């Protein structure tokens, strides 16, 4: 039950964050991607079962993390209606997704195309992927020699 | 895949060519020896550099800068480039500008990407359909390499030897350019009210000129220009802030090369179906290697 109340608080906080983000004023580290509301594996407000006979706290060595998704309330913002889905992994918020931007006005369309905070962890790609080119702030002829691109070119690496 | 490099415009240009060549191309007979195409490309870069360099006091643009040649008397190419730059100034609400604060006309913000664009056309004319042209970190790709993809790394502004992320360039999203505030050239001037926390901006677009100009404009104009660009242009954008935090629009997220074991919850964000959302340029099926 403790887990459940934590989740509800989490939903409210995330909803406020999303509203702030849409207002264009918030700076925060939680990742808030705009995602479609369909085909999400939502476990509807079902807290993970607790075994009354044993310790109420999970031990760190337990195998699979418990992932639960909650749908928050629909909130009216100046850009239209917003509903947030919060994903909890072992009780901690690991993702918050804007499920609906119901207002079809041009404003909300523009907002959904805008750049939003993204976690560094999310953009990390496979280290084994074959990079053939590197983009960065312009390097001069001198800077090229110490650049990643120089190493890729020297190796003739195509990937 | 051959890799060729040469120096021009104060930087190094690397060109990758796939071995398969379209024999129906206008200059295909010469494609058997890529040296011809490469020599033509080198000429494209050097000719533009000679005309537009402010480092060369004898260049046409230097003559305009020192007042010895009126713009009205300059070459059609110069006036055309100036008109293009003014067009971009208009479309970026003034964030991109061809004029330095001291009034000197400086078209270097446009010339390198114009050279890349022309180089791409040279390669296609020679029958090279699968290529990449990287001029100082601004990249145009053509086609898709066999059994591979144009995986492109984006450097970390805080660690030039590290990559922030990797994206897949493809015929729908063939061009990428990055501008940085730390190493900005003379062609980027911050407006007084610009948010200086924008350290690096990467823009992926259908055209290398568009990508280059908009990356420059975002660094120059900050958050206001970033919002304007993502609202008005079909581009993918990644911005790195001074503290290291990242901003990305949905189109950019779709181009990221995902980890094969990508986290389930984060993977939800890349599922398709933008039916009732923005007419965003997000591809129907984002490139995602198995």
Boltz contact constraints between the chains, C-beta under 6 A:
constraints:
  - contact:
      token1: [A, 33]
      token2: [B, 269]
      max_distance: 6.0
  - contact:
      token1: [A, 34]
      token2: [B, 250]
      max_distance: 6.0
  - contact:
      token1: [A, 35]
      token2: [B, 268]
      max_distance: 6.0
  - contact:
      token1: [A, 35]
      token2: [B, 269]
      max_distance: 6.0
  - contact:
      token1: [A, 36]
      token2: [B, 273]
      max_distance: 6.0
  - contact:
      token1: [A, 38]
      token2: [B, 273]
      max_distance: 6.0
  - contact:
      token1: [A, 40]
      token2: [B, 268]
      max_distance: 6.0
  - contact:
      token1: [A, 87]
      token2: [B, 265]
      max_distance: 6.0
  - contact:
      token1: [A, 94]
      token2: [B, 265]
      max_distance: 6.0
  - contact:
      token1: [A, 95]
      token2: [B, 265]
      max_distance: 6.0
  - contact:
      token1: [A, 109]
      token2: [B, 278]
      max_distance: 6.0
  - contact:
      token1: [A, 110]
      token2: [B, 231]
      max_distance: 6.0
  - contact:
      token1: [A, 112]
      token2: [B, 277]
      max_distance: 6.0
  - contact:
      token1: [A, 112]
      token2: [B, 278]
      max_distance: 6.0
  - contact:
      token1: [A, 113]
      token2: [B, 230]
      max_distance: 6.0
  - contact:
      token1: [A, 113]
      token2: [B, 249]
      max_distance: 6.0
  - contact:
      token1: [A, 113]
      token2: [B, 278]
      max_distance: 6.0
  - contact:
      token1: [A, 113]
      token2: [B, 280]
      max_distance: 6.0
  - contact:
      token1: [A, 114]
      token2: [B, 227]
      max_distance: 6.0
  - contact:
      token1: [A, 114]
      token2: [B, 230]
      max_distance: 6.0
  - contact:
      token1: [A, 115]
      token2: [B, 226]
      max_distance: 6.0
  - contact:
      token1: [A, 115]
      token2: [B, 230]
      max_distance: 6.0
  - contact:
      token1: [A, 115]
      token2: [B, 237]
      max_distance: 6.0
  - contact:
      token1: [A, 115]
      token2: [B, 247]
      max_distance: 6.0
  - contact:
      token1: [A, 115]
      token2: [B, 248]
      max_distance: 6.0
  - contact:
      token1: [A, 115]
      token2: [B, 249]
      max_distance: 6.0
  - contact:
      token1: [A, 117]
      token2: [B, 247]
      max_distance: 6.0
  - contact:
      token1: [A, 118]
      token2: [B, 246]
      max_distance: 6.0
  - contact:
      token1: [A, 118]
      token2: [B, 248]
      max_distance: 6.0
  - contact:
      token1: [A, 120]
      token2: [B, 246]
      max_distance: 6.0
  - contact:
      token1: [A, 122]
      token2: [B, 266]
      max_distance: 6.0
  - contact:
      token1: [A, 123]
      token2: [B, 165]
      max_distance: 6.0
  - contact:
      token1: [A, 123]
      token2: [B, 256]
      max_distance: 6.0
  - contact:
      token1: [A, 125]
      token2: [B, 165]
      max_distance: 6.0
  - contact:
      token1: [A, 125]
      token2: [B, 166]
      max_distance: 6.0
  - contact:
      token1: [A, 125]
      token2: [B, 257]
      max_distance: 6.0
  - contact:
      token1: [A, 126]
      token2: [B, 259]
      max_distance: 6.0
  - contact:
      token1: [A, 126]
      token2: [B, 260]
      max_distance: 6.0
  - contact:
      token1: [A, 129]
      token2: [B, 151]
      max_distance: 6.0
  - contact:
      token1: [A, 129]
      token2: [B, 166]
      max_distance: 6.0
  - contact:
      token1: [A, 129]
      token2: [B, 257]
      max_distance: 6.0
  - contact:
      token1: [A, 130]
      token2: [B, 151]
      max_distance: 6.0
  - contact:
      token1: [A, 131]
      token2: [B, 151]
      max_distance: 6.0
  - contact:
      token1: [A, 131]
      token2: [B, 153]
      max_distance: 6.0
  - contact:
      token1: [A, 131]
      token2: [B, 166]
      max_distance: 6.0
  - contact:
      token1: [A, 133]
      token2: [B, 132]
      max_distance: 6.0
  - contact:
      token1: [A, 133]
      token2: [B, 134]
      max_distance: 6.0
  - contact:
      token1: [A, 133]
      token2: [B, 139]
      max_distance: 6.0
  - contact:
      token1: [A, 133]
      token2: [B, 152]
      max_distance: 6.0
  - contact:
      token1: [A, 134]
      token2: [B, 153]
      max_distance: 6.0
  - contact:
      token1: [A, 134]
      token2: [B, 155]
      max_distance: 6.0
  - contact:
      token1: [A, 135]
      token2: [B, 137]
      max_distance: 6.0
  - contact:
      token1: [A, 135]
      token2: [B, 139]
      max_distance: 6.0
  - contact:
      token1: [A, 135]
      token2: [B, 154]
      max_distance: 6.0
  - contact:
      token1: [A, 135]
      token2: [B, 176]
      max_distance: 6.0
  - contact:
      token1: [A, 135]
      token2: [B, 178]
      max_distance: 6.0
  - contact:
      token1: [A, 136]
      token2: [B, 137]
      max_distance: 6.0
  - contact:
      token1: [A, 136]
      token2: [B, 155]
      max_distance: 6.0
  - contact:
      token1: [A, 136]
      token2: [B, 178]
      max_distance: 6.0
  - contact:
      token1: [A, 137]
      token2: [B, 178]
      max_distance: 6.0
  - contact:
      token1: [A, 137]
      token2: [B, 180]
      max_distance: 6.0
  - contact:
      token1: [A, 137]
      token2: [B, 183]
      max_distance: 6.0
  - contact:
      token1: [A, 137]
      token2: [B, 200]
      max_distance: 6.0
  - contact:
      token1: [A, 138]
      token2: [B, 136]
      max_distance: 6.0
  - contact:
      token1: [A, 138]
      token2: [B, 137]
      max_distance: 6.0
  - contact:
      token1: [A, 139]
      token2: [B, 136]
      max_distance: 6.0
  - contact:
      token1: [A, 139]
      token2: [B, 137]
      max_distance: 6.0
  - contact:
      token1: [A, 140]
      token2: [B, 10]
      max_distance: 6.0
  - contact:
      token1: [A, 140]
      token2: [B, 11]
      max_distance: 6.0
  - contact:
      token1: [A, 141]
      token2: [B, 7]
      max_distance: 6.0
  - contact:
      token1: [A, 141]
      token2: [B, 10]
      max_distance: 6.0
  - contact:
      token1: [A, 141]
      token2: [B, 11]
      max_distance: 6.0
  - contact:
      token1: [A, 141]
      token2: [B, 12]
      max_distance: 6.0
  - contact:
      token1: [A, 144]
      token2: [B, 12]
      max_distance: 6.0
  - contact:
      token1: [A, 153]
      token2: [B, 3]
      max_distance: 6.0
  - contact:
      token1: [A, 153]
      token2: [B, 5]
      max_distance: 6.0
  - contact:
      token1: [A, 153]
      token2: [B, 14]
      max_distance: 6.0
  - contact:
      token1: [A, 156]
      token2: [B, 3]
      max_distance: 6.0
  - contact:
      token1: [A, 158]
      token2: [B, 1]
      max_distance: 6.0
  - contact:
      token1: [A, 159]
      token2: [B, 148]
      max_distance: 6.0
  - contact:
      token1: [A, 159]
      token2: [B, 151]
      max_distance: 6.0
